[in-house]
Amino acid sequence: MKVADAVPEFADAFGFEEFNRMQREALPGLLETDHNVVASAPTASGKTALAELAICK
């Protein structure tokens, strides 16, 4: 999924054009609910970008 498709108003804030697999799997929990989300993944897998996305939301 492209960043611009998921969050068009913040697409320029991210240094990449597409979310990776781990990020794509977490997106519904971040974008479609107001619940807390815990992401556990290896270093450099994109967790910080998910946290930034949650802040932007």
N, CA, C and O of each residue as an XYZ file, in Angstrom:
228
protein
N       0.841     -1.170      0.000
C       0.000      0.000      0.000
C       0.891      1.240      0.000
O       1.884      1.310      0.723
N       0.521      2.194     -0.809
C       1.280      3.432     -0.898
C       0.922      4.353      0.263
O      -0.225      4.396      0.709
N       1.911      5.078      0.736
C       1.702      6.022      1.828
C       0.655      7.051      1.419
O      -0.218      7.397      2.215
N       0.735      7.537      0.195
C      -0.201      8.557     -0.279
C      -1.642      8.055     -0.303
O      -2.572      8.852     -0.174
N      -1.839      6.758     -0.464
C      -3.191      6.201     -0.443
C      -3.729      6.102      0.981
O      -4.919      6.313      1.213
N      -2.863      5.785      1.926
C      -3.289      5.592      3.315
C      -3.464      6.914      4.050
O      -4.455      7.111      4.753
N      -2.518      7.806      3.891
C      -2.553      9.097      4.596
C      -2.084     10.208      3.654
O      -0.970     10.711      3.800
N      -2.915     10.590      2.700
C      -2.480     11.564      1.693
C      -2.003     12.893      2.278
O      -1.084     13.511      1.740
N      -2.616     13.334      3.371
C      -2.241     14.629      3.940
C      -0.865     14.616      4.606
O      -0.302     15.679      4.866
N      -0.314     13.434      4.885
C       0.997     13.332      5.525
C       2.017     12.579      4.677
O       3.100     12.263      5.169
N       1.706     12.287      3.435
C       2.588     11.471      2.593
C       3.990     12.067      2.470
O       4.973     11.327      2.433
N       4.091     13.380      2.408
C       5.402     14.020      2.257
C       6.263     13.906      3.514
O       7.476     14.105      3.448
N       5.659     13.594      4.645
C       6.405     13.494      5.902
C       7.209     12.203      5.999
O       8.129     12.103      6.811
N       6.868     11.224      5.182
C       7.543      9.932      5.237
C       8.583      9.843      4.122
O       8.348     10.306      3.006
N       9.720      9.252      4.429
C      10.819      9.157      3.473
C      10.742      7.945      2.563
O      11.759      7.517      2.017
N       9.571      7.394      2.395
C       9.382      6.232      1.528
C       7.998      6.319      0.901
O       7.128      7.027      1.409
N       7.792      5.606     -0.196
C       6.529      5.696     -0.929
C       5.535      4.609     -0.570
O       4.326      4.815     -0.681
N       6.028      3.442     -0.137
C       5.135      2.321      0.171
C       5.449      1.743      1.542
O       6.605      1.684      1.958
N       4.399      1.319      2.233
C       4.583      0.639      3.511
C       5.084     -0.777      3.265
O       4.719     -1.406      2.271
N       5.920     -1.278      4.169
C       6.384     -2.658      4.040
C       5.318     -3.610      4.595
O       4.272     -3.168      5.070
N       5.586     -4.886      4.534
C       4.579     -5.881      4.928
C       4.134     -5.723      6.382
O       2.937     -5.755      6.671
N       5.077     -5.554      7.286
C       4.735     -5.404      8.699
C       3.875     -4.169      8.916
O       2.893     -4.212      9.657
N       4.242     -3.077      8.273
C       3.479     -1.841      8.408
C       2.078     -1.994      7.828
O       1.105     -1.534      8.426
N       1.968     -2.636      6.670
C       0.647     -2.848      6.055
C      -0.267     -3.654      6.966
O      -1.466     -3.385      7.040
N       0.292     -4.636      7.656
C      -0.514     -5.459      8.557
C      -0.987     -4.672      9.775
O      -2.039     -4.978     10.337
N      -0.227     -3.668     10.187
C      -0.592     -2.861     11.355
C      -1.508     -1.693     11.010
O      -2.163     -1.145     11.896
N      -1.564     -1.304      9.747
C      -2.330     -0.117      9.359
C      -3.796     -0.135      9.786
O      -4.269      0.875     10.307
N      -4.536     -1.215      9.598
C      -5.942     -1.181     10.025
C      -6.104     -0.857     11.513
O      -7.007     -0.112     11.892
N      -5.242     -1.409     12.342
C      -5.309     -1.124     13.770
C      -5.013      0.324     14.095
O      -5.544      0.870     15.062
N      -4.167      0.949     13.292
C      -3.829      2.353     13.520
C      -4.851      3.312     12.926
O      -5.212      4.309     13.550
N      -5.310      3.012     11.735
C      -6.144      3.965     11.003
C      -7.642      3.806     11.225
O      -8.392      4.773     11.096
N      -8.081      2.607     11.553
C      -9.521      2.352     11.609
C     -10.082      2.259     13.021
O     -11.289      2.088     13.189
N      -9.231      2.367     14.038
C      -9.709      2.301     15.417
C      -9.017      3.373     16.253
O      -8.056      4.003     15.812
N      -9.516      3.563     17.446
C      -8.865      4.454     18.407
C      -8.205      3.652     19.523
O      -7.862      4.203     20.569
N      -8.029      2.368     19.302
C      -7.427      1.493     20.304
C      -5.911      1.635     20.297
O      -5.317      2.051     19.301
N      -5.303      1.288     21.405
C      -3.845      1.246     21.477
C      -3.331      0.090     20.623
O      -4.009     -0.924     20.456
N      -2.134      0.257     20.091
C      -1.516     -0.775     19.256
C      -0.112     -1.042     19.787
O       0.626     -0.110     20.104
N       0.247     -2.304     19.880
C       1.607     -2.697     20.242
C       2.201     -3.420     19.043
O       1.634     -4.396     18.552
N       3.346     -2.933     18.575
C       4.016     -3.561     17.431
C       5.355     -4.116     17.902
O       6.185     -3.388     18.447
N       5.548     -5.382     17.691
C       6.809     -6.032     18.030
C       7.407     -6.575     16.739
O       6.839     -7.460     16.098
N       8.554     -6.033     16.370
C       9.193     -6.426     15.117
C      10.691     -6.145     15.243
O      11.105     -5.391     16.124
N      11.502     -6.740     14.374
C      12.955     -6.530     14.441
C      13.355     -5.069     14.220
O      12.578     -4.257     13.717
N      14.571     -4.771     14.608
C      15.148     -3.456     14.370
C      15.081     -3.116     12.883
O      15.275     -3.981     12.029
N      14.807     -1.858     12.586
C      14.758     -1.339     11.211
C      13.620     -1.927     10.389
O      13.719     -2.027      9.166
N      12.541     -2.315     11.058
C      11.404     -2.884     10.322
C      10.294     -1.872     10.069
O       9.343     -2.172      9.348
N      10.398     -0.678     10.650
C       9.406      0.354     10.383
C       8.494      0.708     11.542
O       7.462      1.347     11.339
N       8.851      0.308     12.747
C       8.007      0.602     13.911
C       7.921      2.101     14.179
O       6.848      2.601     14.517
N       9.015      2.818     14.035
C       9.006      4.252     14.297
C       8.068      4.971     13.343
O       7.356      5.887     13.752
N       8.057      4.575     12.091
C       7.140      5.188     11.119
C       5.691      4.943     11.523
O       4.842      5.815     11.341
N       5.402      3.765     12.069
C       4.046      3.491     12.547
C       3.693      4.402     13.715
O       2.574      4.909     13.789
N       4.631      4.611     14.622
C       4.386      5.507     15.752
C       4.143      6.929     15.262
O       3.256      7.618     15.766
N       4.926      7.369     14.285
C       4.734      8.706     13.717
C       3.375      8.814     13.037
O       2.706      9.843     13.133
N       2.977      7.768     12.362
C       1.666      7.750     11.714
C       0.556      7.861     12.751
O      -0.418      8.586     12.546
N       0.697      7.147     13.862
C      -0.302      7.213     14.929
C      -0.388      8.624     15.504
O      -1.477      9.093     15.833
N       0.740      9.294     15.627
C       0.749     10.672     16.124
C       0.042     11.594     15.139
O      -0.725     12.465     15.548
N       0.291     11.411     13.857
C      -0.341     12.245     12.822
C      -1.849     12.054     12.778
O      -2.599     12.977     12.460
N      -2.273     10.854     13.099
C      -3.700     10.549     13.049
C      -4.413     11.360     14.087
O      -5.632     11.259     14.220
